[in-house]
Structure formats: C-alpha cells, structure tokens
Amino acid sequence: MIEQDTIKLLRECDAGVKMGVSSIDDTLKYVGNNELKQYLSACKNEHKKLEKEIQKLLDKYRDDGKDPAPIAKGMSWMKTNMKLAVNGSDETVADLITDGCNMGVKSLNKYMNKYKAADEISKDIAKRLIKQEEKLATDIRPYL
C-alpha cells in the first residue's frame, strides 16, 4: 500500500508541477512589470527543480508519471488566452495565476489526504509544491 500511495501522490505532484509551469509559460509574455515577471520566473524555476526530483523518484518506481488532464489543460489554456486577449494586463495575469495556485493547493492537499500511506519523501515534495504555490499567490497579491 505504501508504494502504491507513494506512486499515486508523485503522479499528482508531477501533473501539478507541469500544469504550473505551463500556466506560467502561457502568461509570461503578457507581463509588463519586471518584479511580477521575476516572481513568476522564480516560481517556474523552483517548479522545474521539483519536477526533476519527482521524475527521479518515479524512475525509481519505473513509472512514467502523469501529464495534466488534457481537458483541464485545454480549459485552462482557453480561459487564459480569452481573458488575456480581452485584457492583457498584469492584474489579469496575477488573477489567473492566483486562481491556478489556489486550485493547485486545494488539489494537492486533497491528494495528500487521499494517499496517506505515501512515503515521507513524496509527502515532503507535495508539501514543498504546496508551499511554492502559496508563496507565489501571496507574492503577486499587490498586482491583483
């Protein structure tokens, strides 16, 4: 049970980190404020580091990981591009990213509760990812 919960939690972290990187990539080109751009870029870099850690652990379990659900990714892309086409402001970017961070935190906490038997290493990764998402949402509040 521990190994299965560990793999499942790592998969969800993998999908979450990929979704976060993709969302930041989708919005960065619309950002005008250099400080906001730095917050987003720093979070993206931290997500990429976690992604490598996650992949290393998944490789250990001979698992390919998980991409974000195509429907969720497509809906996110459409919402992002529609909102930014109408109003490509830093405020809109901050709003979209904050919503994404909040959804990520909610989902990851749900999965941590669901996969309680996961090992401490994977739980630590999930907690660090949650912390990154919470920090970004807090850092970009002045741009809302």
Order of alpha helices (4+ residues) and beta strands (2+ residues): alpha-alpha-alpha-alpha-alpha
